[in-house]
Amino acid sequence: MELRIERIDSWLVDIPTIRPHKLSMATMGCQTLTLVRMTCADGLIGWGEATTIGGLSYGPQSPEGIKSAIDGYLAPLLSGKSFSGLAPLVALMNGQVQGNTFAKSALETAFLDAQGKRLGLPVSTLLGGALSNTLPVLWTLASGDTQQDIIEGQRLLAEDRHRAFKLKIGARPLEEDLRHTQAIKQALGPEISIRVDVNQAWDAATAVRGMAALQQIGIDLVEQPVPQWDRTALIRLSQRFTLPILADEAVADAHDGYALAAGGFTGAYALKIAKAGGPAQALKLAQVAQAAGVGVYGGTMLEGTLGTVASLHAWSTLKLDWGSEMFGPLLLKDDVVTTPLRFANGHVSLPSGPGLGVDIDEDKLRFYRRK
């Protein structure tokens, strides 16, 4: 049963965050979503999203660049063509357009949404079948203020919305970051899982000192302590400490996963559909990780609901060794969907229904889209 793509439209959508979100390379007060609408020949519509963090401060792809790749290259390439399934669509995109995985992820997602609607099946079924309809989800404490982070964490624990937390560190001197981390760990209690994300901010020598101190504090996981290019340091750190390392920026797709595992990396990989090129492509990385005995973690680019749900459908087919961080919609003051995701008891619920299982609020899309 083929899908013929008639038209692809895209928009940049700017939504303020509920508070400043401080990372080692940027502080976010607004998130820009690149949304895609894929209209098929029978009027069926599929939706997709591509979202990055902090413009070009985080990585080489910006919202404006993602939209340009879609409008100028990928939309003309796909429009007017019919596809029997995802594989030929991905092969055509990869054969004609190099890189640009964020843009490809939005289009892969939109195709899966449309295909699921056509077949009356959720995207998770198209990707292999959900193991569970709820997934564990942590919250990131990243206001940049220790006391504010403690108050925020205690409130979320009292509400039973989250039971694990990640701290963003690396923007300040090491000793200051360590004091910040230890204060939060002590305030939230020994039974609460605390992880930290350095976002590549340390060199190898600083990482050795930082890892040793974080291990002593009782942190459970350290995400990307060194630059993505320094795979040698990442591998050595993973072998030196019992404190596990989560590779994020250093591992985008199955090829990266293979290279790290072959080099002796132990720990876990952060799966992100945007880095890999789509939900199905991220699952290829998960398969490499599982074959190599490396853990997997459901990562986010702080997407809105569309991108978050696309990821959740993929993650639902996996056993997530370290859970997920699919809290992106909670960081936004608003969204462009009719029904928000349900977060409770430290988990997020996977929407039911065909395709992604979410509907777009056209009025909000018109309000928030960049003019």
C-alpha positions as CSV (number, residue, x, y, z in Angstrom):
1,M,0.0,0.0,0.0
2,E,1.9,3.0,-1.3
3,L,1.8,6.6,0.0
4,R,2.1,9.3,-2.6
5,I,3.5,12.5,-1.2
6,E,1.8,15.5,-2.8
7,R,3.1,18.4,-0.7
8,I,5.5,19.2,2.2
9,D,5.2,22.4,4.2
10,S,7.4,23.6,7.1
11,W,7.3,26.3,9.8
12,L,9.5,27.7,12.5
13,V,7.6,27.8,15.8
14,D,9.0,29.9,18.7
15,I,7.7,29.0,22.2
16,P,9.0,30.5,25.4
17,T,10.3,28.2,28.2
18,I,8.9,28.2,31.7
19,R,12.3,29.3,33.1
20,P,15.8,29.9,31.7
21,H,17.4,26.5,30.9
22,K,21.1,26.8,31.5
23,L,23.6,24.5,29.7
24,S,27.3,24.7,29.5
25,M,27.2,26.5,26.1
26,A,24.0,28.4,26.2
27,T,21.0,29.6,28.3
28,M,17.6,29.0,26.7
29,G,14.6,31.2,27.2
30,C,12.8,30.1,24.1
31,Q,12.7,26.9,22.0
32,T,12.3,26.9,18.2
33,L,10.5,23.9,16.7
34,T,10.7,23.1,13.0
35,L,7.4,21.5,12.2
36,V,6.6,19.6,9.0
37,R,3.3,18.8,7.4
38,M,3.3,16.0,4.8
39,T,0.1,15.9,2.7
40,C,-0.5,12.7,0.8
41,A,-2.5,12.2,-2.4
42,D,-5.6,11.0,-0.6
43,G,-5.6,14.0,1.7
44,L,-4.0,12.1,4.5
45,I,-1.6,14.3,6.6
46,G,1.5,13.3,8.5
47,W,3.3,15.6,11.0
48,G,6.9,15.7,12.0
49,E,9.2,17.9,14.1
50,A,12.9,18.7,14.1
51,T,14.3,20.6,17.1
52,T,17.8,21.6,18.2
53,I,19.2,23.4,21.2
54,G,20.5,26.9,21.4
55,G,20.7,27.7,17.7
56,L,24.2,26.9,16.5
57,S,25.8,27.0,20.0
58,Y,25.0,23.3,20.6
59,G,25.7,21.8,17.2
60,P,26.1,22.4,13.5
61,Q,22.4,22.5,12.6
62,S,20.1,25.5,13.3
63,P,16.3,25.8,13.0
64,E,16.7,28.0,10.1
65,G,19.2,25.6,8.4
66,I,16.9,22.7,9.0
67,K,13.9,24.5,7.4
68,S,16.1,25.5,4.5
69,A,17.2,21.9,3.9
70,I,13.6,20.8,3.9
71,D,12.2,23.5,1.7
72,G,15.1,23.8,-0.7
73,Y,16.2,20.1,-1.1
74,L,14.2,17.4,0.6
75,A,10.6,18.6,-0.1
76,P,11.2,19.0,-3.9
77,L,13.0,15.6,-3.8
78,L,10.1,13.7,-2.2
79,S,7.0,15.6,-3.5
80,G,5.2,13.8,-6.3
81,K,6.8,10.4,-5.5
82,S,5.2,7.3,-4.1
83,F,6.7,5.0,-1.4
84,S,5.8,1.5,-0.4
85,G,7.4,2.0,3.0
86,L,10.0,3.8,5.0
87,A,13.1,2.1,3.5
88,P,12.9,3.5,0.0
89,L,12.1,7.0,1.3
90,V,15.2,6.9,3.6
91,A,17.3,5.5,0.8
92,L,16.3,8.4,-1.5
93,M,16.9,11.1,1.1
94,N,20.4,9.6,2.0
95,G,21.3,9.1,-1.6
96,Q,20.6,12.7,-2.6
97,V,21.2,14.8,0.5
98,Q,24.3,14.4,2.8
99,G,24.0,14.9,6.5
100,N,21.1,17.1,7.6
101,T,19.8,14.4,10.0
102,F,17.5,16.7,11.8
103,A,15.6,17.6,8.7
104,K,15.4,13.9,7.6
105,S,14.1,13.0,11.1
106,A,11.2,15.4,10.7
107,L,10.3,13.9,7.3
108,E,10.8,10.2,8.5
109,T,8.5,11.0,11.4
110,A,5.8,12.6,9.2
111,F,5.9,9.6,6.9
112,L,5.5,7.2,9.8
113,D,2.6,9.3,11.1
114,A,0.9,9.2,7.7
115,Q,1.5,5.5,7.2
116,G,0.2,4.7,10.7
117,K,-3.0,6.7,10.0
118,R,-3.4,4.9,6.7
119,L,-3.0,1.5,8.3
120,G,-4.8,2.3,11.5
121,L,-1.7,1.5,13.5
122,P,0.4,3.4,16.0
123,V,3.9,4.3,15.0
124,S,5.3,2.0,17.7
125,T,3.7,-1.0,15.9
126,L,5.4,0.1,12.7
127,L,8.7,0.1,14.5
128,G,8.3,-3.3,16.0
129,G,5.7,-3.0,18.8
130,A,5.6,-1.4,22.2
131,L,6.9,-3.3,25.2
132,S,5.1,-0.8,27.5
133,N,2.7,2.1,27.2
134,T,4.4,4.1,29.9
135,L,8.1,5.0,30.0
136,P,10.2,6.3,32.9
137,V,11.2,10.0,32.5
138,L,13.5,12.2,34.6
139,W,13.6,16.0,34.9
140,T,16.6,18.2,34.3
141,L,17.3,20.8,37.0
142,A,19.0,23.6,35.1
143,S,18.0,27.0,36.4
144,G,21.7,27.7,37.2
145,D,20.8,28.5,40.8
146,T,21.4,25.8,43.5
147,Q,18.7,26.7,45.9
148,Q,16.1,27.2,43.1
149,D,17.0,23.7,41.7
150,I,16.6,22.2,45.2
151,I,13.2,23.8,45.6
152,E,12.1,22.7,42.1
153,G,13.3,19.1,42.7
154,Q,11.6,18.8,46.1
155,R,8.4,20.1,44.6
156,L,8.4,17.6,41.7
157,L,9.1,14.8,44.2
158,A,6.2,15.8,46.3
159,E,4.0,15.9,43.3
160,D,5.4,12.4,42.3
161,R,5.9,13.7,38.8
162,H,9.5,12.6,38.6
163,R,11.7,10.3,40.6
164,A,15.1,10.9,39.0
165,F,16.9,14.1,38.0
166,K,19.7,15.3,35.8
167,L,21.9,18.4,36.5
168,K,23.4,20.6,33.9
169,I,27.0,21.4,34.8
170,G,30.2,22.5,33.0
171,A,29.5,26.3,32.6
172,R,31.2,27.1,35.9
173,P,34.6,26.2,37.5
174,L,34.8,22.5,38.5
175,E,34.8,23.1,42.3
176,E,31.7,25.3,42.0
177,D,29.9,22.7,40.0
178,L,30.9,20.0,42.5
179,R,29.5,22.1,45.4
180,H,26.3,22.7,43.4
181,T,25.9,18.9,42.7
182,Q,26.7,17.8,46.2
183,A,24.2,20.3,47.7
184,I,21.4,19.0,45.5
185,K,22.2,15.4,46.0
186,Q,22.1,15.8,49.8
187,A,18.9,17.9,49.7
188,L,17.0,15.4,47.6
189,G,18.1,12.4,49.5
190,P,20.2,9.3,48.9
191,E,17.4,7.2,47.4
192,I,16.9,9.7,44.5
193,S,18.9,9.1,41.3
194,I,21.0,12.1,40.3
195,R,22.8,12.2,37.0
196,V,24.9,15.1,35.6
197,D,25.4,16.3,32.0
198,V,28.6,18.2,31.3
199,N,27.8,18.8,27.6
200,Q,31.5,18.4,26.5
201,A,32.7,21.2,28.8
202,W,35.7,19.4,30.3
203,D,39.1,18.5,28.9
204,A,40.5,15.0,29.7
205,A,42.4,16.1,32.8
206,T,39.5,18.0,34.3
207,A,37.2,15.0,33.6
208,V,39.4,12.7,35.6
209,R,39.2,15.0,38.6
210,G,35.5,15.6,38.1
211,M,34.6,11.9,37.6
212,A,36.5,11.0,40.8
213,A,34.6,13.6,42.8
214,L,31.2,12.8,41.3
215,Q,31.8,9.1,42.1
216,Q,32.5,10.0,45.7
217,I,29.3,12.2,45.9
218,G,27.2,9.3,44.7
219,I,26.2,10.4,41.3
220,D,24.7,7.6,39.1
221,L,25.7,8.7,35.6
222,V,27.9,11.3,33.9
223,E,26.9,12.5,30.4
224,Q,29.4,13.5,27.8
225,P,32.2,14.9,30.0
226,V,34.6,15.6,27.2
227,P,34.3,17.0,23.6
228,Q,32.7,14.7,21.1
229,W,35.9,14.4,19.0
230,D,37.9,13.0,21.9
231,R,36.7,9.4,21.7
232,T,40.0,8.2,23.2
233,A,39.4,10.1,26.4
234,L,35.8,9.1,26.6
235,I,36.7,5.4,26.3
236,R,39.5,5.7,28.8
237,L,37.3,7.4,31.3
238,S,34.6,4.7,30.9
239,Q,37.2,2.1,31.7
240,R,38.8,3.9,34.6
241,F,35.8,4.6,36.7
242,T,32.9,2.5,38.0
243,L,30.7,5.6,37.6
244,P,29.1,5.0,34.2
245,I,29.4,7.4,31.3
246,L,26.6,8.3,28.9
247,A,27.9,9.1,25.4
248,D,25.7,11.8,23.8
249,E,27.3,14.2,21.3
250,A,29.9,11.5,20.6
251,V,27.4,9.0,19.3
252,A,24.8,10.0,16.7
253,D,24.1,6.9,14.6
254,A,24.9,3.2,14.3
255,H,28.4,3.9,12.8
256,D,29.4,6.0,15.8
257,G,28.0,3.4,18.2
258,Y,30.1,0.7,16.5
259,A,33.3,2.7,16.6
260,L,32.9,3.5,20.3
261,A,32.1,-0.1,21.2
262,A,34.9,-1.5,19.1
263,G,37.3,0.9,20.9
264,G,36.3,-0.5,24.3
265,F,33.7,1.9,25.5
266,T,31.5,0.8,28.4
267,G,28.5,2.7,29.7
268,A,25.5,3.8,27.7
269,Y,24.4,5.6,24.5
270,A,21.9,8.5,24.5
271,L,19.5,7.8,21.6
272,K,18.1,10.8,19.8
273,I,16.0,10.6,16.7
274,A,17.2,14.0,15.4
275,K,20.9,12.9,15.6
276,A,20.3,9.6,13.9
277,G,17.9,10.8,11.2
278,G,14.6,9.6,12.5
279,P,12.9,7.1,14.9
280,A,13.8,4.0,12.8
281,Q,17.4,5.2,12.4
282,A,17.8,5.7,16.1
283,L,16.7,2.1,16.7
284,K,19.6,0.9,14.5
285,L,22.0,2.5,17.0
286,A,20.1,0.8,19.8
287,Q,20.6,-2.5,18.1
288,V,24.4,-1.9,17.9
289,A,24.4,-1.0,21.5
290,Q,22.5,-4.1,22.6
291,A,24.8,-6.3,20.6
292,A,27.9,-4.7,22.2
293,G,26.5,-4.9,25.7
294,V,26.2,-1.1,25.9
295,G,23.2,0.4,27.7
296,V,20.7,2.7,26.1
297,Y,18.9,5.9,27.2
298,G,16.1,7.8,25.6
299,G,17.5,11.2,24.9
300,T,15.8,14.5,24.0
301,M,16.7,17.6,22.0
302,L,14.0,19.4,24.1
303,E,11.4,18.8,21.5
304,G,7.8,19.8,21.7
305,T,5.1,17.2,21.9
306,L,5.4,16.0,18.2
307,G,9.1,15.3,18.4
308,T,8.7,13.9,21.9
309,V,6.0,11.5,20.9
310,A,7.9,10.3,17.9
311,S,10.8,9.4,20.2
312,L,8.5,7.7,22.7
313,H,7.1,5.4,20.0
314,A,10.7,4.3,19.2
315,W,11.8,4.0,22.9
316,S,8.7,2.0,23.7
317,T,10.1,-0.9,21.6
318,L,13.2,-1.0,23.8
319,K,14.3,-2.0,27.3
320,L,15.8,1.4,28.4
321,D,18.6,0.6,30.8
322,W,18.7,4.2,32.0
323,G,15.2,5.4,31.3
324,S,14.5,8.5,29.4
325,E,14.4,12.3,29.6
326,M,11.4,13.0,27.4
327,F,10.3,16.1,29.4
328,G,10.7,18.6,26.5
329,P,7.0,19.7,26.4
330,L,7.0,20.4,30.2
331,L,9.8,23.0,29.6
332,L,7.6,24.9,27.2
333,K,5.0,27.4,28.3
334,D,2.7,26.2,25.6
335,D,2.6,23.8,22.6
336,V,0.8,23.3,19.3
337,V,-1.1,20.1,20.0
338,T,-4.7,19.7,21.2
339,T,-4.0,17.3,24.0
340,P,-0.8,17.4,26.1
341,L,1.1,14.3,27.2
342,R,0.4,12.8,30.6
343,F,3.3,12.8,33.1
344,A,2.8,11.1,36.4
345,N,4.5,8.7,38.9
346,G,7.9,9.3,37.3
347,H,6.5,8.1,33.9
348,V,5.1,9.5,30.7
349,S,2.2,7.8,28.9
350,L,2.4,6.8,25.2
351,P,-0.6,8.3,23.2
352,S,-3.0,5.8,21.8
353,G,-4.5,6.0,18.3
354,P,-3.1,5.6,14.8
355,G,0.1,7.3,13.7
356,L,1.7,9.4,16.4
357,G,-1.6,9.7,18.2
358,V,-1.6,13.4,18.6
359,D,-3.5,16.2,16.8
360,I,-2.3,19.7,15.9
361,D,-4.0,22.8,17.2
362,E,-4.1,24.9,14.0
363,D,-4.8,28.1,15.9
364,K,-1.8,27.7,18.1
365,L,0.4,26.9,15.1
366,R,-0.7,30.1,13.5
367,F,-0.1,32.1,16.7
368,Y,3.4,30.8,17.4
369,R,4.8,30.3,13.9
370,R,7.5,32.7,13.0
371,K,6.2,35.4,10.7
